[in-house]
Amino acid sequence: MSATLSEEHERELRKIFDDYDKGGSGDIDIDELRDIAEDLGEPLSEIELQYLAKELDTDESGSISWTEFIAWWKLPF
């Protein structure tokens, strides 16, 4: 069962995603993912970063789409 997000929370996450998608590609790369974690006060080791990127990048494209990003946030923890 997936978690639900309020519309407001989803809008906030979209703003974060778009703010860190510096190239405007519609995807975030591993460096942008690192920046998000650091700015949220959760700096990651290189191993943690690689693990998180692999977990989010479900289509193994090498970058994280909005769909992959929001799907991860909806996972129950």
C-alpha positions in Angstrom: 0.0 0.0 0.0 1.5 3.3 -1.0 1.4 6.4 1.2 -0.6 9.3 0.2 0.7 12.9 0.0 -1.4 16.0 0.4 -1.7 18.2 -2.7 0.3 20.8 -0.8 3.1 18.4 0.1 3.3 17.2 -3.5 3.5 20.8 -4.8 6.3 21.5 -2.3 8.2 18.4 -3.5 7.6 19.4 -7.1 9.1 22.8 -6.3 12.1 21.2 -4.7 12.6 18.9 -7.7 12.3 21.7 -10.2 14.6 24.0 -8.1 17.4 21.3 -8.1 16.9 20.4 -11.8 19.4 23.0 -12.6 19.6 22.1 -16.3 15.9 22.0 -16.7 16.1 18.5 -18.2 13.1 17.2 -16.3 15.4 14.8 -14.4 17.8 15.2 -11.5 21.3 13.6 -11.6 23.3 12.2 -8.8 25.0 15.6 -8.1 21.6 17.3 -7.9 20.4 14.5 -5.6 23.5 15.1 -3.4 22.6 18.8 -3.2 19.0 18.1 -2.1 20.2 15.8 0.7 22.8 18.3 1.9 20.4 21.2 1.8 17.9 19.1 3.8 20.5 18.6 6.5 21.2 15.0 5.5 24.6 14.8 3.8 25.2 11.4 2.4 28.4 9.4 2.0 29.3 8.4 -1.5 28.0 4.9 -0.8 24.8 6.2 0.6 24.3 8.5 -2.3 24.9 5.7 -4.8 22.5 3.5 -3.0 19.8 6.2 -2.9 20.3 7.0 -6.6 19.9 3.3 -7.5 16.8 3.0 -5.4 15.2 6.1 -7.0 16.3 5.4 -10.6 13.9 2.5 -11.2 14.3 2.6 -15.0 18.1 2.6 -14.6 18.4 5.6 -17.0 21.2 7.2 -14.9 18.9 10.1 -13.7 15.8 10.5 -11.6 12.6 11.6 -13.2 9.8 13.4 -11.4 7.7 10.2 -11.6 10.5 8.2 -9.9 11.1 11.0 -7.3 7.5 11.3 -6.3 7.0 7.5 -6.3 9.8 7.1 -3.8 8.3 9.8 -1.5 5.0 7.8 -1.5 6.7 4.6 -0.3 5.8 3.7 3.3 8.8 4.0 5.6 
